[in-house]
Amino acid sequence: MILAIDIGNTNMEFGLFKNSKLINNFRLVTDRNTTSDEIGLMMLQFFRVRGINTSDIEDVVIASVVPQIMFAMNNAIKKYLEKVPIIVGENCDVPIKNNYKIKKEVGVDRLVNAFCAYKIYSRALIVVDFGTATTFDVVSKDGCYEGGCIFPGIKISMEALNRYAAKLPRVEISAPEVIIGKDTVTSMQSGAICGFVGATVHTIKCLKKEMGCDAYVVATGGLSGLIASYTDSINIVDKKLSLQGLNDICIMFREQN
């Protein structure tokens, strides 16, 4: 079995693969102050509840955009799983040609998503990740990473409203029953969804025009299903794209080393 760990700014997602099939997954909040023991004990607790023997885990592969947590994570894997993790972007590269102007500036999560999406669909792509930030990543028909767009995610945008607008509360992000909100909460919810759907549709349209083709659009991230339900600009939703990409990278890395 392979344990894939995708560390984002908001959450850390753990996925357990057997024969390249995701059989279990769980999430922890990304806490930059967490200790290796806290991470290790939470992992063991999950495995114990699921009846998973940690000795069956052959490899651990990690992609992270949060450097501050990597010391604790690395130590947790070594101490509690007795494995030396494969860290994508450090001791393992993403097997995709990167045409970004300053290559090291690309988040490893974006490259993993682009690699995995192209491996599955083998065509020109736009990969949209609705995470802490909303990212749009372009993959050419030849499988090269070309770059993309970044703007604030839905959650941090709504938190900014709560923080900087004195009378606006913190609200749950959910699908509005009507677009014309009749109170502050429903107005904010409809604004968030309509605003981000509109931004998503327009950005995809602009990217396709610049690419010069009708690229296939893959959405991932926690709110991808919600946004996709409001537009036909997104072809498919795959919330486990990052984990699947990490699993595939791990297998390729072991075959070559």
Secondary structure, 3 states (H helix, E strand, C coil): CEEEEEECCCEEEEEEEECCEEEEEEEEECCCCCCHHHHHHHHHHHHHHHCCCHHHCCEEEEEECCHHHHHHHHHHHHHHHCCCCEEECCCECCCCCECCCCHHHCCHHHHHHHHHHHHHHCCCEEEEEECCEEEEEEECCCCCEEEEEEEECHHHHHHHHHHHCCCCCCCCCCCCCCCCCCCHHHHHHHHHHHHHHHHHHHHHHHHHHHHCCCCEEEEECCCHHHHHCCCCCCCEECCCHHHHHHHHHHHHHHHHC
